[in-house]
């Protein structure tokens, strides 16, 4: 899939994916602390990136976010709410849920308003740009944006036309 390239993605893990091995599953605080020891950042955190760069960290800092592009913002919010509601789960909840059934139960707590406030949705370039700028301003070198929903062609066209030109030198 990635000829002559290697990508490594790290996180603190989710009980859903990890607890099946039968080992003790540490609390999210402990996992985040272990992750921080090994990696600098998993979100737009300028201090973490500076802590990586100051002692000589040279590799690119990469990050990613999810969006839902479409012509109708309300429809996009509904799509994310239906397909990826865990994006708006607060605190450690998404890190400790051990089964898909538990995710479904927790997702019932997420409202469309929460999704609209936490995921860039719809056709307004400024909403998408603001989310990306948080990563740029924190010092990320590479930012990956993933479309939630089915209109990938429209998403790519929109980003090629409205978003990428704003970040070219």
C-alpha positions as CSV (number, residue, x, y, z in Angstrom):
1,X,0.0,0.0,0.0
2,X,2.9,2.4,0.7
3,X,5.7,1.5,-1.7
4,X,9.1,2.8,-0.4
5,X,7.3,4.5,2.5
6,X,6.5,3.7,6.1
7,X,3.9,5.4,8.3
8,X,3.6,4.8,12.0
9,X,0.5,5.9,13.9
10,X,0.5,5.8,17.7
11,X,-2.2,6.3,20.3
12,X,-3.1,5.4,23.8
13,X,-5.2,2.6,22.6
14,X,-8.9,1.8,23.1
15,X,-10.2,-1.0,25.3
16,X,-12.3,-2.0,22.3
17,X,-9.2,-3.0,20.4
18,X,-6.8,-4.0,23.1
19,X,-8.5,-5.7,26.0
20,X,-9.2,-8.8,24.0
21,X,-5.7,-10.1,24.7
22,X,-6.7,-10.7,28.3
23,X,-4.0,-8.5,30.0
24,X,-4.8,-5.9,32.6
25,X,-6.1,-2.8,30.9
26,X,-4.5,0.3,32.5
27,X,-6.6,3.4,33.2
28,X,-6.6,6.1,30.5
29,X,-4.4,8.4,32.6
30,X,-1.7,5.7,32.9
31,X,-1.9,4.9,29.2
32,X,-1.7,8.6,28.2
33,X,1.3,9.0,30.5
34,X,3.0,6.0,28.9
35,X,2.2,7.4,25.5
36,X,3.6,10.8,26.4
37,X,6.9,9.2,27.4
38,X,7.2,7.6,24.0
39,X,5.5,10.2,21.6
40,X,5.2,13.9,21.8
41,X,1.7,14.6,20.7
42,X,-1.6,13.2,19.3
43,X,-3.4,16.5,18.9
44,X,-2.7,20.2,18.2
45,X,-0.6,20.8,21.2
46,X,2.2,23.4,20.7
47,X,3.9,22.7,24.0
48,X,4.2,19.0,23.2
49,X,5.7,19.7,19.8
50,X,8.2,22.2,21.4
51,X,9.1,19.6,24.0
52,X,10.0,17.2,21.1
53,X,11.9,19.8,19.0
54,X,13.9,21.4,21.9
55,X,16.1,18.3,22.7
56,X,16.7,17.7,19.0
57,X,13.6,16.0,17.6
58,X,13.9,16.2,13.8
59,X,11.3,14.0,12.2
60,X,8.1,15.4,10.8
61,X,5.2,15.9,13.3
62,X,2.1,14.5,11.7
63,X,-1.5,14.7,12.8
64,X,-5.0,14.0,11.5
65,X,-8.5,15.2,11.8
66,X,-11.9,14.1,10.5
67,X,-14.3,16.3,8.6
68,X,-17.6,15.9,6.7
69,X,-17.7,18.0,3.6
70,X,-21.0,18.4,1.8
71,X,-23.2,21.1,0.4
72,X,-25.7,20.9,3.3
73,X,-24.1,21.4,6.7
74,X,-27.1,20.0,8.6
75,X,-26.9,16.8,6.5
76,X,-23.2,16.6,7.2
77,X,-23.8,16.9,10.9
78,X,-26.4,14.1,10.7
79,X,-23.9,11.9,8.7
80,X,-21.2,12.3,11.3
81,X,-23.7,11.8,14.1
82,X,-24.8,8.5,12.5
83,X,-21.4,7.2,11.3
84,X,-18.8,8.6,13.8
85,X,-20.5,9.9,16.9
86,X,-17.6,8.8,19.1
87,X,-15.7,11.8,17.8
88,X,-17.6,13.9,20.3
89,X,-17.4,11.6,23.3
90,X,-15.8,13.5,26.1
91,X,-13.0,12.7,28.5
92,X,-11.7,9.2,28.7
93,X,-14.9,7.4,27.8
94,X,-13.9,6.4,24.3
95,X,-10.6,5.0,25.7
96,X,-12.2,2.6,28.1
97,X,-15.2,1.1,26.2
98,X,-14.5,-2.6,25.7
99,X,-17.1,-3.6,23.0
100,X,-19.0,-2.2,20.0
101,X,-22.2,-2.5,22.1
102,X,-20.7,-0.1,24.7
103,X,-19.8,2.4,21.9
104,X,-23.3,2.2,20.7
105,X,-24.6,2.9,24.2
106,X,-22.2,5.8,24.7
107,X,-23.0,7.3,21.3
108,X,-26.6,7.8,22.4
109,X,-25.2,10.5,24.7
110,X,-23.8,12.5,21.8
111,X,-26.1,15.1,20.3
112,X,-26.0,16.6,16.8
113,X,-25.1,19.9,18.4
114,X,-22.0,18.4,20.0
115,X,-21.0,16.9,16.6
116,X,-21.5,20.3,14.9
117,X,-19.3,21.9,17.5
118,X,-16.5,19.3,17.3
119,X,-16.2,18.2,13.7
120,X,-15.9,20.6,10.7
121,X,-19.1,20.0,8.7
122,X,-20.5,21.4,5.5
123,X,-19.4,23.7,2.7
124,X,-17.9,26.6,4.6
125,X,-14.1,26.7,3.9
126,X,-13.5,28.8,7.0
127,X,-14.8,26.0,9.3
128,X,-12.4,23.5,7.7
129,X,-9.5,26.0,7.7
130,X,-10.0,26.8,11.4
131,X,-9.6,23.1,12.3
132,X,-6.5,22.7,10.2
133,X,-5.0,26.0,11.4
134,X,-5.0,24.6,15.0
135,X,-2.6,22.0,13.8
136,X,-0.5,24.4,11.7
137,X,-0.3,26.9,14.6
138,X,0.8,24.1,16.9
139,X,3.7,23.3,14.6
140,X,2.6,20.2,12.7
141,X,4.5,19.5,9.5
142,X,1.9,17.1,8.0
143,X,-1.8,17.1,8.5
144,X,-4.1,14.3,7.2
145,X,-7.8,15.1,6.8
146,X,-10.3,12.2,6.5
147,X,-13.8,12.5,5.1
148,X,-16.6,11.0,7.1
149,X,-19.3,10.1,4.6
150,X,-19.6,9.0,1.0
151,X,-18.9,12.0,-1.2
152,X,-15.2,11.6,-1.4
153,X,-14.9,13.0,-4.9
154,X,-16.7,16.2,-3.7
155,X,-14.5,16.3,-0.6
156,X,-11.3,16.1,-2.7
157,X,-12.5,18.7,-5.2
158,X,-13.5,21.1,-2.4
159,X,-10.1,20.7,-0.6
160,X,-8.2,21.1,-3.9
161,X,-10.2,24.2,-4.8
162,X,-10.8,25.9,-1.4
163,X,-8.4,24.5,1.2
164,X,-5.0,23.5,-0.3
165,X,-4.4,26.8,-2.1
166,X,-4.5,28.5,1.3
167,X,-1.5,26.5,2.5
168,X,0.8,26.6,-0.5
169,X,3.9,28.8,-0.2
